[in-house]
Amino acid sequence: MNSPTLVVMEGDETGQELLEQALRVMAPDVIGITLATERYDLSLAARRASRNGVVHDAAQALVRTGYGLKAATVTPEETGDVGSPNATLRKEIDGRVIIRTGRRIPGVRPIGGVHAPISVVRMAVDDAYDAREWREGEGMDEVAWREEHISRRICRAVAEFSFQQAVRMNATVMGGPKWTVSPVYEACSKRKWMRHRVATRASPTSPRSSTRCTPCS
């Protein structure tokens, strides 16, 4: 049996230091398997030198291997610079959902009787991630514009994955409005949530649901 290959994407500053520590605890005597690694330098200097070519190379490797570990990277603020590698990686691997799971810290008393891990599921693309921004006019007549889009496909992916994760964790699904993102997204997302809640209600393994969303037509 061939060893799985892990794509290691190096980063900047503290992010790189944390990456090295994460790799240290992934030794065969710790995790029980041997991992082959492919390393790609996604530091700001390397991205600038390759004009993001190294980011595209890393994305292709992720698609090929299916496993990756990325360090935090610096995103320059200047227009026309290399930008964030995260958006490029998500788009090229067709990533749609971001999940972050927080676990209870031993010795710390939980709040509100929550003892199980909590997973936060959110969209990985669309909305602010793919927004186009520009300016028109000069002086006091200058106007800043922002153009965003929301796709039903991404809303559905987030809803489906939320319930799949809840089944795995035997957890309650909770959703709420987030007007700072987009009320249009919330309306589309709520419809998908409600449909998946109805679809899974009859199953003995279906998660409990408590959707707290704003009304939509």
Backbone torsions as a table, in degrees:
resi	resn	phi	psi	omega
1	MET	NA	126.7	179.8
2	ASN	-71.6	145.5	177.7
3	SER	-72.1	138.5	176.6
4	PRO	-64.1	148.2	-179.5
5	THR	-104.2	128.0	179.5
6	LEU	-105.0	123.2	176.1
7	VAL	-82.7	115.9	-178.5
8	VAL	-102.0	119.1	-178.1
9	MET	-109.2	108.2	-176.3
10	GLU	-74.8	154.8	-175.0
11	GLY	-131.0	-143.5	-174.2
12	ASP	-123.0	146.0	167.5
13	GLU	52.0	-128.0	-177.1
14	THR	-61.6	-32.9	178.4
15	GLY	-58.0	-39.5	178.8
16	GLN	-69.6	-37.6	179.0
17	GLU	-63.6	-42.1	178.8
18	LEU	-66.9	-35.3	177.8
19	LEU	-61.5	-45.4	-179.3
20	GLU	-62.1	-37.1	178.1
21	GLN	-69.5	-36.6	177.4
22	ALA	-64.3	-40.1	178.6
23	LEU	-67.4	-31.5	-179.0
24	ARG	-63.3	-37.0	-178.7
25	VAL	-87.3	3.5	175.9
26	MET	-99.9	24.8	177.6
27	ALA	-67.7	151.0	-178.0
28	PRO	-55.1	-36.3	-178.8
29	ASP	-73.2	-9.9	178.6
30	VAL	-98.7	-48.5	-174.8
31	ILE	-97.3	-10.1	174.5
32	GLY	86.7	-1.4	177.0
33	ILE	-136.6	160.0	177.8
34	THR	-100.4	128.2	180.0
35	LEU	-107.6	131.4	168.0
36	ALA	-84.8	151.1	-177.6
37	THR	-129.6	145.5	169.1
38	GLU	-121.2	122.9	-174.6
39	ARG	-107.0	138.7	177.3
40	TYR	-131.2	130.5	-178.2
41	ASP	-85.6	104.7	179.2
42	LEU	-104.1	22.6	176.2
43	SER	-64.2	161.0	-178.0
44	LEU	-59.1	-41.1	-179.1
45	ALA	-63.0	-43.0	-179.0
46	ALA	-69.4	-36.6	178.6
47	ARG	-67.7	-38.3	178.1
48	ARG	-68.1	-41.0	-178.1
49	ALA	-65.1	-34.1	-177.8
50	SER	-99.5	1.8	-175.6
51	ARG	52.0	46.3	178.0
52	ASN	72.1	8.5	177.6
53	GLY	-60.2	-37.8	-179.3
54	VAL	-66.6	-29.0	177.5
55	VAL	-67.7	-43.0	177.9
56	HIS	-64.8	-37.3	177.5
57	ASP	-63.4	-42.6	179.7
58	ALA	-64.8	-39.6	179.3
59	ALA	-63.1	-42.2	178.7
60	GLN	-63.6	-37.6	178.2
61	ALA	-67.2	-36.9	177.8
62	LEU	-63.0	-43.0	178.3
63	VAL	-62.8	-38.8	-176.7
64	ARG	-72.7	-40.7	-174.0
65	THR	-95.6	-33.6	-179.4
66	GLY	85.3	0.4	-179.0
67	TYR	-133.8	138.5	179.2
68	GLY	-155.4	153.6	176.3
69	LEU	-139.3	121.4	-173.5
70	LYS	-120.5	138.4	174.4
71	ALA	-84.3	158.5	174.6
72	ALA	-65.4	143.4	-177.3
73	THR	-126.5	160.4	177.8
74	VAL	-88.0	131.2	177.0
75	THR	-107.3	115.6	179.7
76	PRO	-69.8	147.8	-177.2
77	GLU	-90.0	-15.5	-174.8
78	GLU	-70.8	136.1	175.9
79	THR	-65.9	136.0	-179.9
80	GLY	90.9	-5.0	177.2
81	ASP	-81.1	-171.4	-173.7
82	VAL	-73.9	-16.6	177.9
83	GLY	69.9	-162.4	-179.4
84	SER	-88.3	134.6	177.0
85	PRO	-74.4	-19.1	-175.4
86	ASN	-62.5	-44.8	-179.1
87	ALA	-61.9	-40.5	179.3
88	THR	-65.1	-44.1	-179.8
89	LEU	-62.9	-45.6	-179.3
90	ARG	-60.8	-42.6	-176.8
91	LYS	-67.4	-41.7	-174.3
92	GLU	-76.6	-24.9	177.0
93	ILE	-97.1	4.6	-178.0
94	ASP	59.7	40.6	176.3
95	GLY	-75.2	133.2	-176.0
96	ARG	-121.6	-23.1	-173.6
97	VAL	-130.1	139.5	172.2
98	ILE	-111.8	131.5	177.4
99	ILE	-127.0	133.6	174.9
100	ARG	-128.5	124.6	-177.9
101	THR	-113.5	122.2	177.8
102	GLY	-102.0	133.9	-179.5
103	ARG	-112.0	153.0	-178.7
104	ARG	-63.3	135.8	177.1
105	ILE	-85.5	124.0	-179.4
106	PRO	-54.8	133.1	178.1
107	GLY	89.9	-9.5	178.8
108	VAL	-101.9	123.2	-177.0
109	ARG	-71.2	127.3	-179.1
110	PRO	-71.4	157.9	179.6
111	ILE	-96.6	136.3	175.1
112	GLY	67.8	21.5	177.5
113	GLY	72.2	19.0	178.7
114	VAL	-86.9	110.6	-177.0
115	HIS	-108.3	-21.0	-176.7
116	ALA	-87.9	162.9	174.2
117	PRO	-59.9	150.6	177.8
118	ILE	-115.7	125.6	177.3
119	SER	-107.2	130.2	176.1
120	VAL	-105.8	120.3	-178.1
121	VAL	-111.2	130.6	179.1
122	ARG	-147.3	168.2	-177.6
123	MET	-71.5	147.2	-178.8
124	ALA	-102.7	-18.1	-178.6
125	VAL	-138.6	-180.0	-177.5
126	ASP	70.5	-177.6	178.8
127	ASP	52.7	-129.8	-175.0
128	ALA	-64.8	-24.5	-176.8
129	TYR	-66.7	-34.3	-178.3
130	ASP	-110.4	21.3	-177.2
131	ALA	-68.6	144.1	175.9
132	ARG	-108.3	129.0	-177.1
133	GLU	-124.4	142.1	176.8
134	TRP	-158.9	169.6	-179.9
135	ARG	-126.1	149.0	177.4
136	GLU	-134.8	149.5	178.5
137	GLY	87.0	176.2	-179.2
138	GLU	-137.0	157.8	176.6
139	GLY	59.5	-136.9	-179.2
140	MET	-71.4	-11.8	178.8
141	ASP	-93.5	3.0	-179.6
142	GLU	-67.9	136.7	179.9
143	VAL	-127.2	133.0	176.4
144	ALA	-97.7	130.7	-178.5
145	TRP	-115.1	151.0	177.6
146	ARG	-142.3	126.6	-178.9
147	GLU	-120.2	125.2	-179.3
148	GLU	-127.3	165.5	174.0
149	HIS	-144.6	151.5	178.5
150	ILE	-125.7	132.1	179.4
151	SER	-111.2	141.7	178.7
152	ARG	-62.4	-32.3	-179.2
153	ARG	-60.5	-42.1	-179.8
154	ILE	-71.7	-40.1	177.3
155	CYS	-58.7	-42.8	179.9
156	ARG	-65.5	-41.7	-179.8
157	ALA	-60.7	-42.4	179.6
158	VAL	-64.5	-44.2	-179.9
159	ALA	-63.9	-46.9	-178.9
160	GLU	-61.1	-46.3	-176.8
161	PHE	-67.2	-34.0	178.7
162	SER	-59.4	-44.6	-179.2
163	PHE	-74.6	-33.9	176.2
164	GLN	-63.5	-42.9	178.5
165	GLN	-65.4	-38.0	178.9
166	ALA	-64.9	-37.3	176.9
167	VAL	-63.5	-43.1	179.9
168	ARG	-63.8	-34.3	-176.0
169	MET	-97.4	-4.3	-172.7
170	ASN	53.0	51.9	-171.5
171	ALA	-116.1	172.7	175.2
172	THR	-95.2	134.9	176.8
173	VAL	-91.2	125.1	178.8
174	MET	-128.2	137.1	178.2
175	GLY	-135.7	152.3	-179.1
176	GLY	-148.1	163.0	179.3
177	PRO	-68.8	147.3	178.2
178	LYS	-140.9	78.6	-173.8
179	TRP	-63.9	-20.6	178.3
180	THR	-67.8	-19.7	177.6
181	VAL	-88.5	-66.0	-179.5
182	SER	-177.9	121.2	175.5
183	PRO	-65.1	-28.0	177.4
184	VAL	-67.2	-43.7	176.9
185	TYR	-61.4	-42.5	-178.4
186	GLU	-60.5	-41.0	-179.7
187	ALA	-65.3	-44.8	179.4
188	CYS	-66.3	-42.0	-178.4
189	SER	-66.0	-39.6	-178.5
190	LYS	-62.1	-41.4	179.8
191	ARG	-59.8	-40.9	178.6
192	LYS	-67.2	-39.9	179.2
193	TRP	-60.7	-47.2	-176.6
194	MET	-64.0	-38.8	179.4
195	ARG	-64.9	-41.4	-179.6
196	HIS	-72.5	-29.6	176.5
197	ARG	-66.5	-43.6	178.1
198	VAL	-65.3	-39.7	-177.1
199	ALA	-67.1	-30.4	-176.4
200	THR	-98.9	-5.3	-174.4
201	ARG	-62.8	-34.9	-175.8
202	ALA	-77.4	-13.5	-176.8
203	SER	-79.5	138.3	178.5
204	PRO	-65.3	-18.5	179.4
205	THR	-102.8	10.0	-176.6
206	SER	-68.9	142.6	179.6
207	PRO	-76.6	154.8	171.7
208	ARG	-71.5	151.2	-177.0
209	SER	-129.4	140.0	174.0
210	SER	-140.7	83.7	-176.3
211	THR	-86.3	124.2	179.3
212	ARG	-117.1	79.3	-175.4
213	CYS	-120.4	159.0	178.7
214	THR	-73.8	151.3	179.4
215	PRO	-60.8	145.6	175.4
216	CYS	-139.0	157.3	-179.0
217	SER	-81.1	NA	NA
